């Protein structure tokens, strides 16, 4: 007995939906593609437009992996600290290499100060240490200093981390 056209069409449709659902193109780890100038930084709402200084954070939320995009590593670090997730080893942080735009694991990258970055934190990431480069912990301290010194915004005074206040 041969199946009729309608049964075959439904079977092909089910097969197509099943095949496409397994090929979403996005994995559960690593950075994702950025639509430059079309996506905004989760923290400051500025366009993510500079492929040499952007950052991404991947979190597990409600059983799914979710990626957040930032225009500067400083925004990502402060956003994670505000959520008490900066030191969570399960959180992936990715940053662009300032020289070529390739994605780097932010915790393993080195940070060269003195760069002109979208939010003024001034750090360019690189996979190898350069003269004067900071490791991730040093970069976080640098970001805190910049935030405490220059980024008094959002309608109130900034209180440095660990002093009992918030931005």
PELINJO-V608571 format. One line per field, one symbol per residue. ss: DSSP state (H for helix, E for strand, - for the rest). A space follows every 10 residues. Layout:
ss = ???
//
This chain:
ss = ----HHHHHH HHHHHHHHHH H--------- ---------E ------E--- ----EEEEEE E--EEEEEEE --HHHHHHHH HH-------- -EEEEEE--- --EEE----E EEE------- --EEEE---- ---E-HHHHH HHHHHHHHHH ---------- -------
//
